[in-house]
Amino acid sequence: MIESERQKNDAVGHLSRRACWAGGQSLATMLMAKSLAQPELVSLAAAFIDGETLPVEPTRSALDVIWSNPQKAKAALQYGTTIGYLPLRRILLERMLQSDGQTSRQTGLSVDQVIITAGSNSALHLLGDTILNPGDIVLCGAPTYFVLLGTLANLGARAVGVDMDEEGMVPESVEQCLDYFEQNSELDRVKAIYVTSYFDNPTGVTLSADRRRRLVEIAKRRSKQTKIRIIEDTAYRELRYWGDDIPSMRSFDKEGDTVAIAGSFSKSFSPGIRVGWIVLPRDLVGPVLTQKGNIDFGSPNFSQHLMCSVLEEGLFDKHLETIRAQYAKKLDAMVEAVEESLDPIGGVRWIRPDGGLYLWLSVPGHLDASHGGRLFDRAVEEGVLYVPGDHCYPAEYRNIPKNTLRLSFGVPPCEEIRCGIAALGRALKQVH
Ligand SMILES: Cc1ncc(COP(=O)(O)O)c(C=O)c1O
């Protein structure tokens, strides 16, 4: 909603305070308007997945299995439960424990702590809605997943930025932030630390194993009157193209009372099926389920049965092989194009990820890459769209840089990626 409209509605009392707090979708709207006005633009902005490899055949096969058994088909077409389809929750828990090299006996985790949602964004909103009061604080990377910033604004919470580097969130910066809030008698307002632990959106970085352990330890040690939770977002965990998987932050939470871990099939299989999940510390399960019951009394049951069949038939892991190979090629194409077209310009830096869908770039400090800045406008004229990095910073951060960009390689084919980066190179040269 545009600002003037929101103020008008607020003034006459049409909207709730929450609706007025909602940040709106100004970035997405702006990017979409640009794409519509200039359809020939190469979009390195959209966070969508590759359209070519969408799993049409695997989904058909999984559906055939359900449809060939009338009992199964009817169960899928019926209402489900608030917590979600038990066989799917069992598989998700098993897979997570297996990836982390743990057993449920070691962790004390049970399937009652796994809740299915309609995508992981709704899981993040649901958890926030359950633990945050207006004015509560969530520490986020600077930069972070910008949609979450809208979610937090909607809940009236404060998003406070902490430093990020090539290893992910910087523990010392988290400690400094907590010191600051303690000195200002606000430590009890800090409710959570939000971390995308694998192939972060927007930076592409993966939090190192050592930092996983340290951040969990900090959250536990600094919890006084208020428990500080870690919200671990693993939306991109399965999209690894090189190197070995590393255990989740949750696996370092020995007491099981600190980390809530959210996941999704949106990037690894299909966002249209819209299945996500969250594994919660035991004390949060009841309150989150009560809240969820009030909202939807269960996410789409049909989608859950479908995803369960995809997993049971071995179709998911097979599909992962296909998309990993495809995205690895696209990431290579983007990095090669950046080396060829942008590196020679000077002062351009980037972090090469081992997976995910994003490349985070910074240009020399005197250049303005933000929306309305010279680089953005020149880039659009040259034929390429990117996400201005300043949109990804929490409002409460000491120094929001304007010289960063997020590039996505999920959607365009390799040739388009090369054209898009060449266009960005031309724009950069003009404003340098
Ligand atoms: C870091 C991160 N978390 C969560 C999501 C939400 O995904 P979904 O709601 O489709 O599961 C996204 C989507 O782009 C994301 O980038």
The ligand as a Gaussian input file, in Angstrom:
#p B3LYP/6-31G(d) Opt

LIG

0 1
 C       15.732000     -16.723000       3.514000
 C       14.338000     -17.078000       3.112000
 N       13.515000     -17.592000       4.031000
 C       12.244000     -17.922000       3.743000
 C       11.747000     -17.749000       2.470000
 C       10.299000     -18.068000       2.235000
 O       10.073000     -19.120000       1.442000
 P        8.664000     -19.868000       1.415000
 O        7.668000     -19.075000       2.211000
 O        8.288000     -19.925000      -0.013000
 O        8.924000     -21.190000       2.033000
 C       12.558000     -17.215000       1.461000
 C       12.041000     -16.978000       0.119000
 O       12.618000     -16.387000      -0.741000
 C       13.887000     -16.870000       1.805000
 O       14.739000     -16.334000       0.902000

